[in-house]
Amino acid sequence: MPKIFTPTNQIRLTNVAVVRMKKGGKRFEIACYKNKVLSWRSGAEKDLDEVLQTIAVFNNVSKGEVAKKEELQKAFGKDDVTEICKEILAKGELQVSEKERQDQLDSMFKEIATTVADKCVNPETKRPYPVSIVEKSMKDIHYSIKPHRNAKQQALDVIRLLKETIPLERAKMRLKLALPAKEAKRLKERIAKLGSTVTEGEEWEGERLMLTCLIDPGHFREMDEIIRTETKGAGSLEVLNLKEIKEGEEVLE
């Protein structure tokens, strides 16, 4: 039985997602598993072996043509295949069919709208918007999805943009603060100056003033820093709710 000859610089792969990059006037490609490229770019997947079908750089994945070391050295200034794969993975263009591309964009659009609906409320009613309303508002402002950025990052952009067209604000976090007596008055005044901070109640427990307050999530780190550094460990901060919305609505993390 005659042997089938396969050139040594050819690797045959199937069911592959290709990421392509042009460098030094040449085309370079890597072969990835479907649905893993975006996971890598968002940071959800950190194992390169789970993303790449093979650690190799190709001139043409569909033909199985592997790039030569001299070509890699000339284009990338190095011949470390793993590092070059990472560079192509980060900066290259994911080759997908038009239907796959649209499905990915539709899915990310929905994820962004869901994140916005989960993190925000109508400041007039203190109730969250339905996801469908957020989606419609995103379409009204002609928001364009950025495939290389993750949904959470884009949700922050959308919140900022939608504030210009509909009543919208970040749902507040409810905190319980314990302030030592000798620092209580000064710290209470400082905390009150943080944007969007609302004190709901206060009471004394021994030598500590207990404050319950609502804050904009964007001020949480600053609040935490104040309690830790200004009280030198004598005070404390407890998160009661990650998101506080009007009674009768579900509270989501």
Secondary structure, DSSP 8 states (H G I E B T S, - for coil): -------TTB----S-EEEEEEETTEEEEEEE-TTTHHHHHHTS---HHHHBSSS--EEETTTTEE--HHHHHHHHS---HHHHHHHHHHHSEEE--HHHHHHHHHHHHHHHHHHHHHHEEBTTTTB---HHHHHHHHHHTT----TTS-HHHHHHHHHHHHTTTS--EE-EEEEEEEEEHHHHHHHHHHHHTSTT-EEEEEEEETTEEEEEEEE-GGGHHHHHHHHHHHTTTS-EEEEEEEEE--TTS----
